[in-house]
Each structure stands twice: as C-alpha cells, then as structure tokens.
Amino acid sequence: MTMWTDAEAAFDAQQYPMTTEELIEAEGDLTLELPNGTEKLADALSRSAPETFETAEDARLTALAGVSGKAIGRKGYSDRDPVCMGEDGPEEVSF
C-alpha cells in the first residue's frame, strides 16, 4: 500500500470547491504512511497557506508539498549534484 492510497480515496470522495479548513475538518485525522513514520493529513495541509481547492488534484498536490521530512528517504542525498572542486563532499555510503 502506498502512502496515498487512503488519501487519494478521501480526496476523490469530496465535493469541490473546498477550502483547506473544510478538508481538514472532513479528513484531517487520516494517517499518511511515510517512509520514516506516519503523519496526519491535517498536519501536512496545515503547512500550506489556506486556499480553496477546485479539484481533488489540487488538494493532493498541496498535501504532497506539505508532508514533513518523514517522507524523505535519505536526507541530503543526491546523486545529481557533483561536489565542487576543492570541497569535500559527503561521506560515501555503500549498500
């Protein structure tokens, strides 16, 4: 099960337009399963400015943008940013 299975069903079940406050009241107790713990949907939505969602997709994107660091696999990890010359990069980790 992905962290969004229950959340997507909850977003799709709502009638839009809907405000952040209304969505938190309706589904805020929903628990999101994140890679490094859990979090309530209300917490994720509360990190963004109040708005009116026109669609379920708008609500999904706002919740996704608001999840905490518990949703990050390895903090600070990037295989895309090379270390600049003369700098020591992070210590390599072997799996």
MOPAC internal coordinates of N, CA, C and O (Angstrom, degrees):
PM7 1SCF
backbone

  N    0.0000 0     0.00 0     0.00 0    0    0    0
  C    1.4443 1     0.00 0     0.00 0    1    0    0
  C    1.5284 1   108.92 1     0.00 0    2    1    0
  O    1.2310 1   120.37 1   -45.75 1    3    2    1
  N    1.3221 1   116.90 1   134.25 1    3    2    1
  C    1.4560 1   120.25 1   177.39 1    5    3    2
  C    1.5164 1   109.82 1   -85.73 1    6    5    3
  O    1.2310 1   121.39 1   -14.44 1    7    6    5
  N    1.3255 1   114.94 1   165.56 1    7    6    5
  C    1.4621 1   118.61 1  -179.00 1    9    7    6
  C    1.5198 1   111.78 1   -65.60 1   10    9    7
  O    1.2310 1   119.57 1   163.00 1   11   10    9
  N    1.3220 1   118.43 1   -17.00 1   11   10    9
  C    1.4629 1   121.33 1  -175.14 1   13   11   10
  C    1.5128 1   113.98 1  -102.03 1   14   13   11
  O    1.2310 1   118.69 1   177.66 1   15   14   13
  N    1.3205 1   120.10 1    -2.34 1   15   14   13
  C    1.4626 1   121.14 1  -175.64 1   17   15   14
  C    1.5229 1   111.52 1   -54.35 1   18   17   15
  O    1.2310 1   120.28 1   124.23 1   19   18   17
  N    1.3254 1   117.07 1   -55.77 1   19   18   17
  C    1.4634 1   120.31 1  -179.86 1   21   19   18
  C    1.5205 1   111.70 1   -71.01 1   22   21   19
  O    1.2310 1   120.42 1   142.67 1   23   22   21
  N    1.3184 1   116.81 1   -37.33 1   23   22   21
  C    1.4641 1   120.29 1  -178.99 1   25   23   22
  C    1.5263 1   110.89 1   -64.32 1   26   25   23
  O    1.2310 1   119.95 1   137.02 1   27   26   25
  N    1.3228 1   117.70 1   -42.98 1   27   26   25
  C    1.4680 1   120.01 1   179.92 1   29   27   26
  C    1.5181 1   110.95 1   -62.33 1   30   29   27
  O    1.2310 1   120.15 1   138.44 1   31   30   29
  N    1.3163 1   117.31 1   -41.56 1   31   30   29
  C    1.4623 1   120.52 1   177.37 1   33   31   30
  C    1.5286 1   110.38 1   -62.63 1   34   33   31
  O    1.2310 1   120.58 1   140.14 1   35   34   33
  N    1.3312 1   116.50 1   -39.86 1   35   34   33
  C    1.4645 1   120.85 1   178.93 1   37   35   34
  C    1.5265 1   110.92 1   -65.89 1   38   37   35
  O    1.2310 1   120.12 1   136.70 1   39   38   37
  N    1.3288 1   117.38 1   -43.30 1   39   38   37
  C    1.4679 1   120.24 1   178.20 1   41   39   38
  C    1.5259 1   110.43 1   -62.38 1   42   41   39
  O    1.2310 1   120.50 1   135.45 1   43   42   41
  N    1.3215 1   116.65 1   -44.55 1   43   42   41
  C    1.4632 1   121.18 1  -177.52 1   45   43   42
  C    1.5246 1   112.66 1   -66.73 1   46   45   43
  O    1.2310 1   120.00 1   154.26 1   47   46   45
  N    1.3235 1   117.60 1   -25.74 1   47   46   45
  C    1.4634 1   121.58 1  -177.87 1   49   47   46
  C    1.5301 1   113.24 1   -78.59 1   50   49   47
  O    1.2310 1   120.06 1   168.65 1   51   50   49
  N    1.3212 1   117.50 1   -11.35 1   51   50   49
  C    1.4619 1   121.04 1  -176.04 1   53   51   50
  C    1.5266 1   111.80 1   -84.81 1   54   53   51
  O    1.2310 1   121.46 1   -19.34 1   55   54   53
  N    1.3349 1   114.80 1   160.66 1   55   54   53
  C    1.4605 1   122.21 1   175.14 1   57   55   54
  C    1.5257 1   107.69 1  -100.94 1   58   57   55
  O    1.2310 1   120.33 1   -55.13 1   59   58   57
  N    1.3004 1   116.98 1   124.87 1   59   58   57
  C    1.4643 1   122.11 1  -178.08 1   61   59   58
  C    1.5164 1   109.56 1  -108.54 1   62   61   59
  O    1.2310 1   120.15 1   -29.83 1   63   62   61
  N    1.3541 1   117.33 1   150.17 1   63   62   61
  C    1.4622 1   128.80 1     7.65 1   65   63   62
  C    1.5317 1   111.87 1   -72.31 1   66   65   63
  O    1.2310 1   121.88 1   -25.87 1   67   66   65
  N    1.3365 1   114.00 1   154.13 1   67   66   65
  C    1.4638 1   122.61 1  -177.79 1   69   67   66
  C    1.5227 1   108.46 1  -149.46 1   70   69   67
  O    1.2310 1   120.34 1   -42.02 1   71   70   69
  N    1.3223 1   116.95 1   137.98 1   71   70   69
  C    1.4618 1   120.31 1   179.74 1   73   71   70
  C    1.5274 1   110.49 1   -82.73 1   74   73   71
  O    1.2310 1   121.46 1   -16.04 1   75   74   73
  N    1.3225 1   114.82 1   163.96 1   75   74   73
  C    1.4641 1   120.46 1   176.13 1   77   75   74
  C    1.5246 1   109.85 1   -56.91 1   78   77   75
  O    1.2310 1   120.69 1   134.73 1   79   78   77
  N    1.3203 1   116.29 1   -45.27 1   79   78   77
  C    1.4663 1   121.33 1  -179.12 1   81   79   78
  C    1.5320 1   111.38 1   -60.12 1   82   81   79
  O    1.2310 1   120.41 1   137.37 1   83   82   81
  N    1.3263 1   116.82 1   -42.63 1   83   82   81
  C    1.4677 1   120.29 1   179.33 1   85   83   82
  C    1.5307 1   111.52 1   -65.41 1   86   85   83
  O    1.2310 1   120.52 1   139.84 1   87   86   85
  N    1.3235 1   116.61 1   -40.16 1   87   86   85
  C    1.4637 1   120.27 1   179.77 1   89   87   86
  C    1.5270 1   110.87 1   -67.78 1   90   89   87
  O    1.2310 1   120.44 1   140.10 1   91   90   89
  N    1.3218 1   116.76 1   -39.90 1   91   90   89
  C    1.4699 1   120.08 1   176.95 1   93   91   90
  C    1.5274 1   110.06 1   -63.40 1   94   93   91
  O    1.2310 1   120.31 1   138.35 1   95   94   93
  N    1.3240 1   117.01 1   -41.65 1   95   94   93
  C    1.4630 1   120.37 1   178.64 1   97   95   94
  C    1.5330 1   111.14 1   -63.67 1   98   97   95
  O    1.2310 1   120.36 1   140.77 1   99   98   97
  N    1.3289 1   116.92 1   -39.23 1   99   98   97
  C    1.4662 1   121.07 1  -177.11 1  101   99   98
  C    1.5280 1   113.05 1   -77.69 1  102  101   99
  O    1.2310 1   119.89 1   139.34 1  103  102  101
  N    1.3290 1   117.81 1   -40.66 1  103  102  101
  C    1.4674 1   121.03 1  -170.51 1  105  103  102
  C    1.5266 1   114.69 1  -132.86 1  106  105  103
  O    1.2310 1   119.81 1  -170.47 1  107  106  105
  N    1.3200 1   117.97 1     9.53 1  107  106  105
  C    1.4566 1   121.55 1  -174.26 1  109  107  106
  C    1.5137 1   115.97 1   -59.71 1  110  109  107
  O    1.2310 1   119.92 1   154.60 1  111  110  109
  N    1.3396 1   117.75 1   -25.40 1  111  110  109
  C    1.4685 1   120.98 1  -179.59 1  113  111  110
  C    1.5230 1   113.10 1   -79.98 1  114  113  111
  O    1.2310 1   120.10 1   175.12 1  115  114  113
  N    1.3196 1   117.41 1    -4.88 1  115  114  113
  C    1.4620 1   121.35 1   179.81 1  117  115  114
  C    1.5250 1   109.71 1   -62.42 1  118  117  115
  O    1.2310 1   120.41 1   -48.12 1  119  118  117
  N    1.3186 1   116.82 1   131.88 1  119  118  117
  C    1.4603 1   121.90 1  -179.48 1  121  119  118
  C    1.5187 1   110.13 1   -93.47 1  122  121  119
  O    1.2310 1   120.86 1   -53.10 1  123  122  121
  N    1.3247 1   115.96 1   126.90 1  123  122  121
  C    1.4618 1   122.16 1   175.78 1  125  123  122
  C    1.5212 1   107.97 1   -93.88 1  126  125  123
  O    1.2310 1   120.41 1   -51.66 1  127  126  125
  N    1.3100 1   116.83 1   128.34 1  127  126  125
  C    1.4645 1   122.35 1   176.72 1  129  127  126
  C    1.5247 1   107.64 1   -87.87 1  130  129  127
  O    1.2310 1   120.39 1   -66.12 1  131  130  129
  N    1.3179 1   116.86 1   113.88 1  131  130  129
  C    1.4573 1   122.53 1  -177.76 1  133  131  130
  C    1.5263 1   109.66 1  -110.29 1  134  133  131
  O    1.2310 1   119.71 1   -19.30 1  135  134  133
  N    1.3270 1   118.16 1   160.70 1  135  134  133
  C    1.4660 1   120.34 1  -178.46 1  137  135  134
  C    1.5305 1   114.09 1   -55.59 1  138  137  135
  O    1.2310 1   120.13 1   149.09 1  139  138  137
  N    1.3284 1   117.35 1   -30.91 1  139  138  137
  C    1.4648 1   120.49 1  -176.85 1  141  139  138
  C    1.5234 1   112.45 1  -121.93 1  142  141  139
  O    1.2310 1   120.18 1  -141.86 1  143  142  141
  N    1.3251 1   117.27 1    38.14 1  143  142  141
  C    1.4540 1   120.69 1   178.35 1  145  143  142
  C    1.5117 1   111.86 1   136.41 1  146  145  143
  O    1.2310 1   121.17 1    17.07 1  147  146  145
  N    1.3185 1   115.36 1  -162.93 1  147  146  145
  C    1.4596 1   120.97 1   179.05 1  149  147  146
  C    1.5205 1   109.29 1  -127.27 1  150  149  147
  O    1.2310 1   121.82 1   -14.02 1  151  150  149
  N    1.3206 1   114.12 1   165.98 1  151  150  149
  C    1.4599 1   120.31 1  -179.23 1  153  151  150
  C    1.5246 1   107.96 1  -157.83 1  154  153  151
  O    1.2310 1   119.99 1   -32.92 1  155  154  153
  N    1.3035 1   117.63 1   147.08 1  155  154  153
  C    1.4589 1   121.78 1   176.82 1  157  155  154
  C    1.5294 1   109.46 1   -79.56 1  158  157  155
  O    1.2310 1   121.06 1   -35.39 1  159  158  157
  N    1.3217 1   115.58 1   144.61 1  159  158  157
  C    1.4603 1   120.87 1   177.33 1  161  159  158
  C    1.5231 1   110.33 1   -58.04 1  162  161  159
  O    1.2310 1   120.15 1   142.95 1  163  162  161
  N    1.3258 1   117.32 1   -37.05 1  163  162  161
  C    1.4668 1   121.11 1   179.07 1  165  163  162
  C    1.5235 1   111.25 1   -57.74 1  166  165  163
  O    1.2310 1   120.08 1   140.77 1  167  166  165
  N    1.3294 1   117.46 1   -39.23 1  167  166  165
  C    1.4644 1   120.67 1   179.63 1  169  167  166
  C    1.5229 1   111.04 1   -65.23 1  170  169  167
  O    1.2310 1   120.57 1   136.66 1  171  170  169
  N    1.3280 1   116.52 1   -43.34 1  171  170  169
  C    1.4631 1   120.27 1  -179.87 1  173  171  170
  C    1.5264 1   110.98 1   -64.69 1  174  173  171
  O    1.2310 1   120.18 1   136.65 1  175  174  173
  N    1.3270 1   117.26 1   -43.35 1  175  174  173
  C    1.4674 1   120.50 1  -179.13 1  177  175  174
  C    1.5231 1   111.85 1   -70.05 1  178  177  175
  O    1.2310 1   120.27 1   148.83 1  179  178  177
  N    1.3296 1   117.09 1   -31.17 1  179  178  177
  C    1.4685 1   121.06 1  -177.83 1  181  179  178
  C    1.5237 1   113.11 1   -70.03 1  182  181  179
  O    1.2310 1   119.72 1   164.34 1  183  182  181
  N    1.3055 1   118.15 1   -15.66 1  183  182  181
  C    1.4651 1   121.18 1  -179.39 1  185  183  182
  C    1.5264 1   112.57 1   -79.36 1  186  185  183
  O    1.2310 1   120.41 1   170.62 1  187  186  185
  N    1.3188 1   116.82 1    -9.38 1  187  186  185
  C    1.4637 1   121.22 1   179.10 1  189  187  186
  C    1.5213 1   109.25 1  -106.91 1  190  189  187
  O    1.2310 1   120.95 1   -19.73 1  191  190  189
  N    1.3147 1   115.78 1   160.27 1  191  190  189
  C    1.4622 1   120.57 1   177.14 1  193  191  190
  C    1.5305 1   109.27 1   -65.41 1  194  193  191
  O    1.2310 1   120.10 1   -33.97 1  195  194  193
  N    1.3241 1   117.41 1   146.03 1  195  194  193
  C    1.4684 1   119.80 1   177.59 1  197  195  194
  C    1.5291 1   110.43 1   -58.28 1  198  197  195
  O    1.2310 1   120.99 1   -40.57 1  199  198  197
  N    1.3190 1   115.71 1   139.43 1  199  198  197
  C    1.4576 1   120.02 1   179.19 1  201  199  198
  C    1.5166 1   110.07 1  -152.52 1  202  201  199
  O    1.2310 1   121.08 1    -5.99 1  203  202  201
  N    1.3105 1   115.54 1   174.01 1  203  202  201
  C    1.4559 1   121.76 1   174.49 1  205  203  202
  C    1.5164 1   107.69 1  -109.53 1  206  205  203
  O    1.2310 1   120.97 1   -58.81 1  207  206  205
  N    1.3158 1   115.75 1   121.19 1  207  206  205
  C    1.4615 1   121.33 1   179.57 1  209  207  206
  C    1.5184 1   108.80 1   -85.28 1  210  209  207
  O    1.2310 1   120.76 1   -50.50 1  211  210  209
  N    1.3182 1   116.15 1   129.50 1  211  210  209
  C    1.4616 1   121.26 1   177.94 1  213  211  210
  C    1.5225 1   111.60 1   -87.41 1  214  213  211
  O    1.2310 1   120.49 1   154.06 1  215  214  213
  N    1.3368 1   116.67 1   -25.94 1  215  214  213
  C    1.4636 1   121.58 1  -177.97 1  217  215  214
  C    1.5278 1   110.02 1  -142.22 1  218  217  215
  O    1.2310 1   121.29 1   -13.65 1  219  218  217
  N    1.3255 1   115.14 1   166.35 1  219  218  217
  C    1.4644 1   120.46 1   175.25 1  221  219  218
  C    1.5249 1   110.29 1   -62.20 1  222  221  219
  O    1.2310 1   120.26 1   144.89 1  223  222  221
  N    1.3261 1   117.11 1   -35.11 1  223  222  221
  C    1.4698 1   120.74 1   179.57 1  225  223  222
  C    1.5261 1   111.12 1   -63.00 1  226  225  223
  O    1.2310 1   120.01 1   141.10 1  227  226  225
  N    1.3374 1   117.59 1   -38.90 1  227  226  225
  C    1.4692 1   120.58 1   176.30 1  229  227  226
  C    1.5284 1   110.30 1   -59.16 1  230  229  227
  O    1.2310 1   120.48 1   136.27 1  231  230  229
  N    1.3199 1   116.69 1   -43.73 1  231  230  229
  C    1.4658 1   121.09 1   179.75 1  233  231  230
  C    1.5289 1   110.70 1   -65.65 1  234  233  231
  O    1.2310 1   120.18 1   138.04 1  235  234  233
  N    1.3254 1   117.25 1   -41.96 1  235  234  233
  C    1.4709 1   121.47 1   178.55 1  237  235  234
  C    1.5216 1   111.07 1   -58.72 1  238  237  235
  O    1.2310 1   120.91 1   131.88 1  239  238  237
  N    1.3286 1   115.86 1   -48.12 1  239  238  237
  C    1.4654 1   120.09 1  -177.05 1  241  239  238
  C    1.5238 1   111.56 1   -64.13 1  242  241  239
  O    1.2310 1   120.32 1   141.24 1  243  242  241
  N    1.3246 1   117.00 1   -38.76 1  243  242  241
  C    1.4598 1   120.20 1   178.51 1  245  243  242
  C    1.5258 1   110.57 1   -66.07 1  246  245  243
  O    1.2310 1   120.18 1   137.27 1  247  246  245
  N    1.3165 1   117.26 1   -42.73 1  247  246  245
  C    1.4675 1   120.43 1   178.31 1  249  247  246
  C    1.5221 1   110.63 1   -64.58 1  250  249  247
  O    1.2310 1   120.37 1   137.68 1  251  250  249
  N    1.3118 1   116.91 1   -42.32 1  251  250  249
  C    1.4633 1   120.73 1   179.47 1  253  251  250
  C    1.5274 1   110.98 1   -62.08 1  254  253  251
  O    1.2310 1   120.50 1   139.66 1  255  254  253
  N    1.3259 1   116.65 1   -40.34 1  255  254  253
  C    1.4657 1   120.75 1   179.15 1  257  255  254
  C    1.5286 1   111.71 1   -68.84 1  258  257  255
  O    1.2310 1   120.34 1   157.37 1  259  258  257
  N    1.3316 1   116.95 1   -22.63 1  259  258  257
  C    1.4555 1   120.35 1  -174.87 1  261  259  258
  C    1.5139 1   116.51 1   -97.33 1  262  261  259
  O    1.2310 1   119.66 1   175.54 1  263  262  261
  N    1.3383 1   118.25 1    -4.46 1  263  262  261
  C    1.4652 1   117.74 1  -179.41 1  265  263  262
  C    1.5265 1   110.36 1   -64.73 1  266  265  263
  O    1.2310 1   121.09 1   -28.21 1  267  266  265
  N    1.3109 1   115.51 1   151.79 1  267  266  265
  C    1.4659 1   121.21 1  -175.85 1  269  267  266
  C    1.5220 1   112.04 1   -79.24 1  270  269  267
  O    1.2310 1   121.32 1     4.95 1  271  270  269
  N    1.3159 1   115.08 1  -175.05 1  271  270  269
  C    1.4550 1   122.10 1   177.76 1  273  271  270
  C    1.5179 1   113.27 1   -63.41 1  274  273  271
  O    1.2310 1   120.01 1   168.09 1  275  274  273
  N    1.3331 1   117.58 1   -11.91 1  275  274  273
  C    1.4635 1   120.63 1   176.76 1  277  275  274
  C    1.5299 1   111.54 1   -65.34 1  278  277  275
  O    1.2310 1   120.54 1   163.62 1  279  278  277
  N    1.3236 1   116.58 1   -16.38 1  279  278  277
  C    1.4676 1   120.74 1  -179.79 1  281  279  278
  C    1.5211 1   112.05 1   -87.08 1  282  281  279
  O    1.2310 1   120.49 1   173.38 1  283  282  281
  N    1.3259 1   116.67 1    -6.62 1  283  282  281
  C    1.4605 1   121.08 1  -177.94 1  285  283  282
  C    1.5195 1   109.01 1   -90.57 1  286  285  283
  O    1.2310 1   120.48 1   -48.33 1  287  286  285
  N    1.2985 1   116.68 1   131.67 1  287  286  285
  C    1.4646 1   120.56 1   177.98 1  289  287  286
  C    1.5147 1   111.19 1   -64.16 1  290  289  287
  O    1.2310 1   120.00 1   104.63 1  291  290  289
  N    1.3186 1   117.60 1   -75.37 1  291  290  289
  C    1.4700 1   122.52 1   178.67 1  293  291  290
  C    1.5188 1   107.64 1  -118.10 1  294  293  291
  O    1.2310 1   120.01 1   -70.24 1  295  294  293
  N    1.3096 1   117.58 1   109.76 1  295  294  293
  C    1.4591 1   121.55 1  -179.13 1  297  295  294
  C    1.5152 1   110.59 1   -60.00 1  298  297  295
  O    1.2310 1   121.31 1   -44.44 1  299  298  297
  N    1.3245 1   115.09 1   135.56 1  299  298  297
  C    1.4512 1   120.80 1   176.90 1  301  299  298
  C    1.5112 1   114.40 1    80.86 1  302  301  299
  O    1.2310 1   119.83 1   175.64 1  303  302  301
  N    1.3275 1   117.93 1    -4.36 1  303  302  301
  C    1.4636 1   120.25 1  -177.74 1  305  303  302
  C    1.5208 1   110.74 1   -78.81 1  306  305  303
  O    1.2310 1   121.24 1   -46.18 1  307  306  305
  N    1.3029 1   115.23 1   133.82 1  307  306  305
  C    1.4575 1   121.33 1   172.82 1  309  307  306
  C    1.5133 1   108.09 1  -155.39 1  310  309  307
  O    1.2310 1   121.10 1   -51.76 1  311  310  309
  N    1.3028 1   115.51 1   128.24 1  311  310  309
  C    1.4556 1   118.55 1   174.78 1  313  311  310
  C    1.5196 1   110.12 1   -98.80 1  314  313  311
  O    1.2310 1   120.59 1  -168.68 1  315  314  313
  N    1.3220 1   116.48 1    11.32 1  315  314  313
  C    1.4544 1   121.14 1  -176.66 1  317  315  314
  C    1.5234 1   113.57 1  -106.65 1  318  317  315
  O    1.2310 1   120.24 1   157.85 1  319  318  317
  N    1.3032 1   117.14 1   -22.15 1  319  318  317
  C    1.4564 1   120.40 1  -176.43 1  321  319  318
  C    1.5235 1   110.21 1  -100.67 1  322  321  319
  O    1.2310 1   119.83 1   -74.94 1  323  322  321
  N    1.3189 1   117.92 1   105.06 1  323  322  321
  C    1.4635 1   119.25 1   178.62 1  325  323  322
  C    1.5270 1   110.60 1   -69.96 1  326  325  323
  O    1.2310 1   121.10 1   -27.14 1  327  326  325
  N    1.2964 1   115.50 1   152.86 1  327  326  325
  C    1.4592 1   121.49 1   176.76 1  329  327  326
  C    1.5249 1   107.77 1   -76.06 1  330  329  327
  O    1.2310 1   120.46 1   -42.59 1  331  330  329
  N    1.3173 1   116.73 1   137.41 1  331  330  329
  C    1.4634 1   121.19 1   179.08 1  333  331  330
  C    1.5263 1   109.95 1   -69.63 1  334  333  331
  O    1.2310 1   121.11 1   -28.42 1  335  334  333
  N    1.3113 1   115.49 1   151.58 1  335  334  333
  C    1.4607 1   119.76 1   178.68 1  337  335  334
  C    1.5168 1   109.94 1   -59.16 1  338  337  335
  O    1.2310 1   120.60 1   -43.23 1  339  338  337
  N    1.3179 1   116.46 1   136.77 1  339  338  337
  C    1.4553 1   121.35 1   178.96 1  341  339  338
  C    1.5194 1   113.68 1    87.91 1  342  341  339
  O    1.2310 1   119.83 1   176.24 1  343  342  341
  N    1.3207 1   117.94 1    -3.76 1  343  342  341
  C    1.4598 1   121.15 1   179.00 1  345  343  342
  C    1.5181 1   109.78 1  -109.74 1  346  345  343
  O    1.2310 1   121.44 1   -32.99 1  347  346  345
  N    1.3264 1   114.86 1   147.01 1  347  346  345
  C    1.4571 1   119.76 1   173.21 1  349  347  346
  C    1.5191 1   107.77 1   -89.58 1  350  349  347
  O    1.2310 1   120.43 1   -53.39 1  351  350  349
  N    1.2896 1   116.77 1   126.61 1  351  350  349
  C    1.4578 1   120.85 1   178.49 1  353  351  350
  C    1.5124 1   111.15 1   -85.33 1  354  353  351
  O    1.2310 1   120.94 1     1.95 1  355  354  353
  N    1.3111 1   115.80 1  -178.05 1  355  354  353
  C    1.4595 1   118.77 1   177.63 1  357  355  354
  C    1.5187 1   110.44 1   -65.79 1  358  357  355
  O    1.2310 1   121.22 1   -26.80 1  359  358  357
  N    1.3110 1   115.26 1   153.20 1  359  358  357
  C    1.4555 1   120.27 1   179.28 1  361  359  358
  C    1.5286 1   109.17 1   -65.53 1  362  361  359
  O    1.2310 1   120.64 1   -46.62 1  363  362  361
  N    1.3189 1   116.39 1   133.38 1  363  362  361
  C    1.4523 1   120.13 1  -179.07 1  365  363  362
  C    1.5161 1   110.41 1   -70.71 1  366  365  363
  O    1.2310 1   121.39 1   -35.88 1  367  366  365
  N    1.3205 1   114.95 1   144.12 1  367  366  365
  C    1.4517 1   121.90 1   178.83 1  369  367  366
  C    1.5131 1   107.63 1  -116.39 1  370  369  367
  O    1.2310 1   120.45 1   -49.84 1  371  370  369
  N    1.3169 1   116.74 1   130.16 1  371  370  369
  C    1.4539 1   121.34 1   179.01 1  373  371  370
  C    1.5165 1   109.38 1  -102.15 1  374  373  371
  O    1.2310 1   121.08 1   -47.43 1  375  374  373
  N    1.3028 1   115.55 1   132.57 1  375  374  373
  C    1.4607 1   120.04 1   177.88 1  377  375  374
  C    1.4811 1   107.95 1  -104.40 1  378  377  375
  O    1.2310 1   120.10 1   180.00 1  379  378  377

